[in-house]
Amino acid sequence: MNPKLTRKRTAAIFAGAAVVTAGTVGAAAALSGDDDDAQDRPIPASQLDRAEKAALEETGGGTVTETEVDDEESKYEVEVTLDDGTQVDVQLDENFEVVGTEDDGSEDESGDDD
């Protein structure tokens, strides 16, 4: 057996394995992504009415602009835009009880007072 040929084969095998590993890691990173919105799932229609009602009751009105189920903070998240443009995230538990709210500010974040 030629030792020089064996080292070349071993080096080629390791190089190939490194390429495969790098490709796999890269593909996994691309699929998982850093975009949390890619993982968001809207609240199913069968539960949407109850979630919207609870959120609008909490905010005293407004328009539901987005929903999410299994949010990192609660079972349901309902984003409500108030008449003044302020966005409020209302966090609900599995019984549609409010467990928290967060003011996300205004839709117009330019700082202009129109």
Secondary structure, DSSP 8 states (H G I E B T S, - for coil): --HHHHHHHHHHHHHHHHHHHHHHHHHHHHHH-S-GGGG-----HHHHHHHHHHHHHHHTS-EEEEEEES-SSSSEEEEEE-TTSEEEEEEE-TTS-EEEEEEEEES-TT----
